[in-house]
Amino acid sequence: MYRTTRRTAPGGFLRKGCTTLLALGLSALAPALQARSAGEADPVTGGVEIRRTTDGIPHLRAANWRELGRGVGYVQAQDALCTLAEAFVTYEGRRAWFFGAEARPARDSTFGRPKNLELDFFFRAFADDALVERLRAEQPPELNELIEGFAAGYNRYLAEARGDREAARGAARRSCLNEPWVREIGTADLYRRIYAAQIAAGYARFIPEIVNARPAAPRTASAGGGAALRDRLAKRIGEQAGLGSNMLAFGRQVTGEEGALLFGNPHWYWGGPDRFYQMHLSIPGRLDVAGVAFLGVPVVMLGFNGQVAWSHTVSEARRFGLFELTLDAADPTRYLVDGKAEPMAAREVSVEVRGDDGAPRRVTRTLYSTRFGPVVDLGGHDAAFGWSAARALAIRDVNTENFRIFRNFFYWNQARSLDEFIAIQRREAAVPWVNTVAIARGDGRVWYGDVGAVPNVPDDLRAACSTPLAKGFARLDPATPFLDGSRSACAWRVDAEAAQPGAMPARAMPQLLREDYVANMNDSYWLSNVHRPLEGFPAVLGGERQPLSLRGRLGHRIARELSEGGAQSTQALSRRLMQAVLTPRAYSAELFKDELLAQACAQPVVELDGDDLQAADPGRSVKVGLAARKVEVAQACEVLRQWSGKADADARGALLWEAFWTRLDKTPDDALYRVAFSSAAPLDTPRAPGPDDGRVARALAAAVLSLTARGRALDAPLSSERFVESGGDRLPLYGGCHSVGYFTVACNQEDGDRLGPDSLANSYLQVVRFAPDGVEAHTLLAHGQDETAVDNGQGTAPVARYARKDWLRFPFREQDIARDPGLERTLLQP
């Protein structure tokens, strides 16, 4: 192995200046380095070359797929060893042994934070050896080689780090390095990791409800009943509201040339196993792709190559469905189908836990499954949907049989045109739970598609297979299929053209090819372009003619603003776009501030009664007593009048508005607005705050109490709460929560907490166009490459770059990599 290091320019990725020559002689090495410094790409004949550029971004070059995978595993372990190692323990089903049965993961992820014992039972039952072999068998040989290489690269880094090799960058700072749960991995660990991502919008949403399901077990429903379950179902992925993305793409009618422009921006996890990792992968003559992937994944999931660029947003389509089981009166583990009783499949699963004395203890549980899928007990949320003596529910996740997901990404990484990209998406119909937008070089069209794995449940099947319980469930979630499991005719329909049995064929899913623009901000497919609504699709795909979120409305407004003014170039438009998407506009304030303040500020003092005070700050003990209290709001009104409506770091009033709007937003639309939503004016409705009944004034008074209880002045700058600590520095940030209408998302997990690994915020951002000489991409990685970067650890440079809104011109071409001021090279020999 050799390493060549160039000192990093200010703001770049800091490393020691050193040169280590191993396995190659200096005389043999010098010509190769000279060639690359001149911008020429020498062929990689063995091993994998790792080139780190500004902000620590790894560019990996290899001659074959296995060596490339080895590089990916190595650099991901360098930057995120502890996160990866803990994740592999999770997917293996051994959390209870190492971290305690009743404890929960410290970081959020797509499967939430169930108890460790629950996670262990789930992954042991569903991510078993048979599942691993099925996944392996469905991948192209090259992708399996990438996976084999990843495991080898991860293990190599772990061995070097434990051996105090100088090459083990950052090893001394990895607190987990010598923990017993940090071990070598095999390919099975990576297939299990892939499976965890695969089921993120289905089984992973209900792990406790699956592994704790018991025949006719008495359950105590949580407080709130249907409301609690409605809230659970409203989240498509994970446990945090607003988890999703923005994406915009502009075609030739807007750019004024035969080229398109793409913006992609997930609001995603800053910590944990599903955080994004940025990388550039190349095999000369075969692959050259850059972007991001989840930790533990060896292909780019969102990014660009020399010919195409694409992005994703979480889709509104449901990826799972429920079946109501009619149980045998004599046995609650038998269910009736067409009048005949069938036994549930009962599988015993054992998990090893550590006793109080440190000795191992085996815990065994029986999990039940049906022809439709595993039994799921939702009775802890609403007793009506629990497992009783007469009735139970089964859940089917379309992605449990969708083993095409990562081969779809693998093929996209190599796509050479927009038509090829679209053909791959339609052929595989594999995209698991996201919408897709794409552009290509020399092509003035833009593509939107919610084309992937979706249950094939047309509306007529839903109507024919409804039950009284299904009608009750539809009031909580009208899109999730809830069908009568006592009739075989109510199974998901099988279409010969579909990629898998029970899935919808690609031709039946929403898709749009335009020359002006397409967009999605996590609303349904319906309004991907305001001039061409997509209509006539089944409810399972997310619904039509429904109100957009404020963030969605703002996204379309940004698209309209950027489209005005006549034809431009992609270069000029990209500069405007980069500025627009980081301008932290609170759309709720743009639309409603003046009208709301006219109501809230009619009187300088507002009286709150005991109920108002209890509701003023749910979950926080505000020591104000329950007797009626008068609150002065005159100062708050002046602060909000002076506020610009934007959440820049120095903005005074943004925190107060967020506290104010968050309370108002809990009001039903028909009570909050005078003008109801209209599908004929989706970007302008609902609007006009309702009649002055005192509600608005009380919300402002409650917001005043909330900020005061947190020790904040009413005109406190945003940076007093919205900041991140990295490398010993406190970096002020900008933006706000999705619910307030911010396109630029940065949402503290709790009031007053700094942003950090548990936050939901902008994560990876990319603006991509295709210039005459090739792809031009500008990127930001808000949480950085290193797993500790937003937890006051190392790797501050990309976090600081995001904080100062300093887009990085991504060094994609060989000559750009060669002249990067932070360049450092490492060659891992086979």
N, C-alpha and C positions, 0 to 999 in steps of 0.2 A: 504494500500500500504506500502511495506517496501523498503528501499534502503540500500544497503551496498556498500561502496566505498573503493577501494584500491588506494593508491596514484600511480600515473603514473610514470613509469621510464622515464629518459630523452629522449625527442623526441617523447614520447607517447602523449595520449590525456589528457590534463590537466583538473582536476576537484578538487573541494574542498574535503578534507577528512572529511567525515561525515557519520553518520549512523542514519537513521530515521526509527522507528518502528511504523507502523500504521496498525491496523487491525489484526496483529499477535502478540502474546506474545513472549518475548525473549526466554523463555524456549522451546517453540514449534519450533521456528525458528532455533535455534542453531544446532540441529542434521541434519537438511536439508542442511545447509550451510557447515557443516563438511563433509557430504557425497559428495557434489559437489566439495569441495576443494580437495577431494581424487580422483576426476576424475569420480565419479559415477553420473549418470543422475537420479535424483529423478523424479517420475512422476508428471506432472503438473495437479492437479485435478481441479483447478479453476483459472480463470483469465489468464493472460499472463505474462511470465517472460521475462524481457528485460535484456540482458547481453551485456554491451558495453565492447569491448576489445580494444587493441592498435589501435590508430588512430580513435577511436570513432565508430568503426563498430558495429552495433547492431545485436545481435543474439537473435531471438525471439522464445520462446517455449510456446506452448499452447496445451490444450487438444482437441480443436475443431477449426473449420475454422473461426467462427465468432470472437472468442477471438484472434486468430492469426491475423486476419485483423485489429482488434482493436489495437494491438501492432504496426502494420505497420503504421497505420494512426497517432498514437501517436508519434513514433520516427521521421517520416517524417516531422510532424509539428514542433517537437523540433528543427530540423536542417534546415528547409526551410519554415517556416510559411509564410513569406511575399511573396515568390515566388509562393507558392501554392495558397494563398488567392487571389492574383492578377489573377492567371490562372483561378480560378473558376469564377471570375468576367467576364473574357473573354468568357469562354464557356457558361455562362449564357446569354451573350449578353447585358452587362450593362457597358461597358467601357466608352462610350460616357458620361454617367451620372456622373461617378466618376472622369474621367481623361480628359474630353474634347473631343468633336466630331472630331476635326481636328488633334488632337495629335496622336502619334503612340506609340506602346509599346517600352519601354526603352531597352528591351532585345530581341535578335533574337530567332527564333524558327522555327519549320518545316513549319509554315504558314507565315513566314517572318514578315514584319512590316507594314501591311496595316494601313490605318487610323482607329481610334477607331470606327467611325461610320460604316465603311465598315465591320469590324469584327462583330459588333453587328447585322447588317442586316443578315450577313451570318449565324451566329450561331442561331439566332432566327428562321430563315427560315429552316435550315437543321438539327439542333440538338434540335428539338422540343419534346414535350411529347410523340408523337407517335414513334419517333426514340428511345427514352429512353425505352419505353415498348418493342419494338422489340429487342433491345439489351438484355434487362433483360430476355426475353423469350428464347433466344438462348443459354444462359449460363447454365452449370450444377448447381444444387442447391448449391453445396459447394462453387463455385466461387461467386455466389450471396451473400452467407454468408460472404465471405471474404470482399466483397465490402461494405456490411452493417456494418461490424466491422470497416473497415477503417474510414467510416464517424463518427462512435461513438468515435473512438480513437482520431481523429483529433479534434472533438468537446470537448472531455475531456481535451486535452492539452490546447486548447484555453481558456476554463473556468479556468483551474488552473493558466495559465499564467496571465490572467486578475485579478485573485484573489491573485496574489503574492505568490502562493504556492511555497515552496522550490523545489518541484518536477519539476517545470516548468523551466528546464535547459535553460539558455540563454535568458529567456524571457525579462529581462531588456535591452538586447541589440537589441531586435526586434523593429526597428523603427516604424513598421506598427501596432503594437499591438492594439492600440486604435483608429485606423483609421476606418471610417464608412464602408469602403468596405471590412473590415475583419469581416466575419460573420460565424456562424455555417453552416455546409453543410449537404446535404442529399445524398442519393444514386444517385439521378438524376444527381448531379454534377459530380459524378465519371463516370457514363455512358457517359456523354457528354465529359469528359476528354478522355475516351477510344475512342470515335468517332473521336476526333481531331487527335489522333495518327493514327487511321484507314485510314484516307483520306490524309495522309501527301504527298503522291506521285501523287495525283490526284486533287480533288477540291481545296485542301489547296494551291496548286500552283497558283491558279487563282481567289482568292477571290475578288479582286477589279474588275476583268473583268467579274465576274458573277453578282455581286450586282449592278454594274453600267451599265449593258446592257440595252439599250433603243431602242425602235423601230425606225429604220432609223435615228438615231441621228447623226448629224455631229460631226466628231471627228478629232482632230489634232494628227497625228501620231508623235511618238517620233523621235528625231534625230537618224539617223542610219538605219531606216526602217527595212529591213529584218535582218540586222546584230543584231539589238536590240532584235528581237524576237528569232533569233537563239541562242543568249546568254541566254535568259530566258529559252528556251526549253532544253538547254544543262545541266541545273541543275536538277537533279532528285528529290532532296529534298532541301527545303529552298532556300535561296538567296546567300549563300556563295559557291564559287567554291571550289572543293576539299573536301566537306563534305562527309565523308565515313569511311572506315575502312581497316585494313589489317587482314588477317587470314591465318594461315598455320597449317596443320596437317600432322604428319608423322606416317606411319604404320610400320608393323613388318619388312619389308625389310630394313628400315633405322634404326629402334631402336634395331634390333638384338634380340628381345624378343617378347613374345606374349602379347604385349602391345603397345599402341599408345601415341602420345604426341600432345597437342593442344596449339596453341597460338591464342589469339583474342585481337583486339586492335581498338576500334572505335576512329576516329578523330571526335569529337563531340562537342556540345555546352558546354562551361564552365559555362554559366549562363542561366537563363530563364527557362520556364516550361518544356522543354524537356531534361534538363540535367540528367545525370545518378545518381542514388542513390544506394549505395552498402548495402546489407543486407543478413542475413542468417535466413531462415524460417524453423521451424520444428514443427511437431506434432508427438510425439513418435509413431512409428509403421506405420505411414502413409506418412509422408513427411519429407525430410531433404535436403534442396536445398539452394545454396548460389550464389550470383552474383549481377547483377544490373538490375534496371528497371527505366523507366522514372518516375519522380515525379508524384504522384497521381495514380500509378499503384501498386496493391497489390500482383503481382506475379513476379517471376524472369524472365526477358526477354532474358538474356544472362548470362550463368554461368555454374554451375555443381552441381550434387548431388553425392551420393556415388557410382553411377554406370555409369553415362554418363556425358559428358561435351560438350558444343556447343558454337558456336560464329556466328556472322553475319557480312556481309558487304552490303552496299547499292547496289542494283542490277541495271543493265542496262536495264532490261525489262521495257516496258512501262505499266503503270497500268491504263491508261486512253486512250480514243480515241475521235476523233472529227467526227461530221457528218455535211456535207454541206446541208443546208436547202434551197430549192427553194421556195420562198415566193409567196403568192397570190398577184397578181398585184394590187388588190384593198385594201389589208389589210396586212401590214407587220407583224401582229401578227397571221397570218394564214400561214401554210406551206403545201406543196403538197406531198402526198405519194401515189404512183401508180396512179397519176392523180387526186386524190381526196384531197380537202382542209380539213385540221384539224386545229382547234383553239389551240393556245398555252394555257397552263394552266397559268392563271395570279393570283398571290397571293399577297395580300397586307400585308406588314410587317411593324410594327410600332416600333420605338425606342424612348425612353424618353431621352431627353438631357436637360442640365441645361442652361437656358438663362443667359444673361448678368446680369440680376437682381437677379439671383439665383432661379427663379421660373422654374418649369418644363415646358418643351415644347415638344410636340410629333411630330416626323418626320416620315412620312409614305412614303414607296416606294413600287412599284410593281415589283416583280420578276417574270420572265417568264421561263416556262419549257415546254419540249416536250416529246414525247414518248421515246426519246433517253436519255434525261437528260436536265439540265438547259441550257438556252442560254448563251453563253460566247462571249463577244465582244473583239476581239484581235486587233481592229482597232487602238487603242492607240499605238500599237507597229508597225503595218504595215496595212495601209488602206485597202489592199486587203482582209484582214481577219476580217473586221468589219461588223456590222449589217447595211446593206443598204436596200433600198426599194425592192431589188430583191433577196437578199441573206443574210443568217445568219448562224452562227455555233452553234451547240449544243455539249456539252461535256458529255461523260459518263465515270464514274469512277467505275472500277470493284469492288473496296473496299467499295462502298456505300452499297452493298448488302452482304458484307463479314462480318458477325457477329460472325465468328468462331475464329478470331485472338487470343483473349486472352484466350479462352478455349483451343486452341492449346498450348499456353505457359503453361497453368495450367496442361495439361496432360503431357507435356514434363518435368515439374518440378518433376513428379512422375515416369518417365520412368526408367525401370530397365535393359535395354539392348539396344545395337545399333539397333537391328532389331525392337524392340518396338518403339524406337524413329523414325526410318524411316517410320514405318507403320502409326504412328500418323501423320507425315507430309504428307504422301500420302493420307490418309483418309480425313483429314481436308482440304488439299490444301488451307491453310489459310494464310500462311506467306505473309504479305502485300506488302513489297517493299524491301526485303533483300534476299541475298544468305545465305545459311546455311552450316556450316561445323561441324561435330560431331565425337566423339570417344566414346569408352566405355571400362569398366573394363574387363580385360581378353580377349580382342578382338584386334587382330592385324590389323584390317581394319580401313580405314578412309573414311568418307562420305562427299560428296559435293552434294548439290541440290539447284537449283533455282526453287523450287517447291512451288507454292503458288497461289495467285490470279492474273491471267493474262487474258486479253481479248482474246477470242477465235477467232482470226483473222488470218487464214492461208494465205499464200502469194497469193493463187489463188483467194481468196475472195477480197483481196486488189486490185489485178490486174483487176478483173471484175468490181469493184465498184469505180474505179478511176475516177477523173474528171480533167479538166485542172487546176482548183485551187488546187486540191490534188497534182498534179505534182509539182506545185510551192511550196507547203508546204513541199514536200519530199526533196527539195533542202535545206531546213532549218533543217529538222529533218526526216531522212528516216525511222525511226523505229515507230514513233507514227502513229497508224492507222487513216487515214483521208478518210472517205467513203461517198458515195453518199446517203444522207438521203432521196432523193425523191423516192427511191425504197425500198420496204419492204424486198426484197431479200438481201439487203446490211446490214441488222442488224447482230450483232455478232452471230456466229453460236452457236446453242444449242446442247450439247453432253450429252446423258443420263448418261454417267459415270462421268461427272463433278460435283463438289460440289455445283455449283449454275448455273442457266441459264446464258449463254453468257460467261462463263469462260472456260478456257482450262482445259481438264482433266489432272490429275497428270501424267499419262503414257506418255503424249506428251511433257513433260517439261524436261530440262537438268538435269541429275543426274549421279553421278559417285561414284562407290565403288572401292577403290584401296587399295593396300598394300604397296605402296611406299610413295606418298604424294599427297595432294590436296592443292590448294591455291586460294585465290581471293583477289585482291587489287582494287576492283571497276571497273575493266575491265569486259567485257562480260563473260559469261559462257564458251566461246570457248576454252580458254586455262587454264582451271582449273588444268590441268596436261600436261606438255609439251610432254609427251609420248603418250597421248591419247586425242587429241583434240575432242571436242564435236561439231558435224556438222550435218547439215540437218534440222535445226529448223527454224520456221518462223521468219521474221524480227522483229516482235513485241517483241521478247525475247532479242533483243539487238544487234544482228549482229555477224558475224563471219569473220575470216581472216582480221581483222582490227588491226592497230597498237595498241600496249599496251602503257599505260602511262609509263613514266620513273620510277615512283614508282612501277608499276606492274612489269616491267622488273627487277628492283632491288629485289623485293620480290621473284621472281623465282630464281634469282641468289643466294640469301640467302638460299633458299631451297636446291639448288644444292650444295652449299658450305657445308651446314650442313649434307648433305647426303653422302659426300665423306669421304673416310678414312675407309670404312668397317663398319661392324655391331658394334653398341654400345648398351648401355642400355638407357632406357628412362631417368634415373636419370642423366647420363653423358650428354646426348643430351639436356636435359632441362637446364643445366647450360650454355652450349654453346649458346642455343637459347636465354636465358635471356640477355646474353651479346650482342648478335648480333642485337637484335631488338631495343636496346637502343644505338647502335653505330650510330651516326648521319652522315651517308654517303650521300654526295651530288652526286647522280649518274650521273647527267649532267657533273660534273667536272671529275669524274672518267673516263667517256667515251670520253670527248671532250676538256678538259682544254688545253692540250698541243697543239693540232691543232689550237684551237681558239686563243690562245695567240700568236702563230706564225704569225697569220694574224693581230691581233689587235695591236701587239707591233712592227710591222715592221718599224714604224716611231715613234719617241718620242713625236711628236706633231700631233694632228688630228684637222682638220678644220671642224666645223659644220656650216651648213648654217641656215637660218632662220627657215625653216621647221623642221630641226633636233632639233633645240632649242625648238620649240613649242611642239614637241613630246617627249622631253627629260624627262619630268615628268608630264604626264597628271593629271589634277585635282589639281596640286600644282603650285602656281605662283612663278616660279623661276625667280628672278629679274636679268636676264642676257641680256635682250634686244633681238631684233629679227635680228639684223645684224649678219653677219658671225662672228664666234668666234673661235680662236685657243685654243685648250685644251691640256695641257701636260698630257701624259698618262704613262710616263716612271716609275713614282713611283707606279702607280696602277699595272703595269705589274710586278714589282718586288714583290709587296705584294702578288699577286696571284701566282707567281712562288713559293714563300715560304710557301704558305698555304697548309695544309695537305689534303684538300678536305673534311674535316669533320667539322661539326658545333657544336663542344663542346663550353661550355660557354666562354672559354678563347681564342677561335679561332680568329685569326686576318686574315681577308680576306674573311670570310664567308658572311659578309654583302655586301661587294663589289661584290662578285660573284653573289649573289642573285639579286642585282640591274642590273648587266650586263646580266645575263641569262634571267631575266624577259623580257628585251627588245628584245633579240634575239628570245625568244620563240614565239613572235608575228609574226615571219616570217613564211610563209607557208612552210611545209616540203619540197616541191619540189624545193624551193629556198634555204633552209637552208642546205640541205644534198645533197651530190653527189650520195650516194647509197640509193635508195628508199626502203621503207618497202617491205619485202617479207614474205608471210605467211609460206614459207619454212624455214625461219630463223627469227622467230618473236622476239627472245631475242637479236638478234644482229643487227637488222635494225629498223628504218633508222639509217645510220651512215655516217661518213666522212663529216665534214663541207664543204660546197660548195666552189666554186672558190672565190678568194679574189677580191671582187668588192667594197671594202671599207665599206660594211655594218657592219662587225664585229668590225672594228676599231671605227666606229661612235657609235655603241652601248656601247662600253667601255667608250668612251669620255662622252656620256650622263650619264652613271652610275657615273662617277667621279663628274659631275655637280650635280647629284641628292644627293649624300652623302654630298658634300660640302654645298649644300643648307640646309641640315638638321643639319649642324653644326657638322658633324662627320668626324673624320680623316679617311683617306683611309685604315689605318690599325687598326681602332677601333675594340676592342674585341666584339664578338657577344653579350656579356652580357650588353653592353651599350644600347642595344635596346630589347634584348630578356630576359626579367626578369618578375617576378611577385612580387607584394607587398602583404604580408600576415602577419597579426598580428604585424604590425609595422616593419617587416623585409623585406629586398629586397633580393629575392632569384633568383640567376642567373639560366637560363634554357638553353636548348640545342635543336637542331633540326632546321628544316626550313620548307618552304612551299612545298606543294605537287607538284607544277608545276616545281620546281627545281630538283625534283627527290629524295626527302627525304622520306625514309620509316618511319623515326622518325619525326612526323609532329608537328611543332609549328609555327604558322603563325600569326604575328601581323595583326590586322584588318587594320591598316594604318601604313605607314612608320613612324618609330620613336615612336609609341605608345607602352606602356608596354603591356604585355599579361594580360588579365583580363577576366571578365565575357562575353565580346563580342568576344573573340578570338576563333579561330578554331585550335584545337590542340589535341594531344593524350589526351584521357579522362580516360577510364577504360582499364586496361591491365590485362590479365590473361595468365599464363602458367600452364597447368593442365596435370598431368599424374596419373596413377593408380598404386600405389605401392602394394606390397603383403598385407600390412595391411590397404589398403584403398586409398581414393583419396588424392593426394598431390597437392595443388594449391599454386602458388605464384601470388600475385596481387599488383596492384598499382592503386590508384585513384588520378589522377594528380590534379584535381580541388578540392579535398577534399569533405567531407560530408556536411559541413556547407555552406549555401548559400552566406555567405560573405567571405569565406576563400580566394578567389582570388580577392577580392575587398578590401584588407587590413583589413579584419575583423578577427574573431576568427576561430579556427579550423585549425591552421597552420600545425599541425603534418603531415598529409598525403601529403600535398603540398610539404613540406620540404623533405619528404621521396622520392617523385618522383624526386625532384631537385637533390638529391644526388644519384639517381639510386639504391636505397636500397630496393630491392624486399621484400615484406612482406610474410612470410610463413603464409598462412591463417589458423587460428585456427578453423578447421572444426569439429574435433572430440571432444567429451566431455572432455577428459583429457587435450586436448590442450587449450580449452576455460578456464578450471578451473585454469590452471597455467599461464595464460596470465598476464603479469605484469601490464596491464592497466585495469584489470577486475573490473567492477562495475555492481551490480545487482539491478534491480527494479522489484517488483511484482505489476502489476495493477490488483486489485481485480475486479470481475464482477460488 
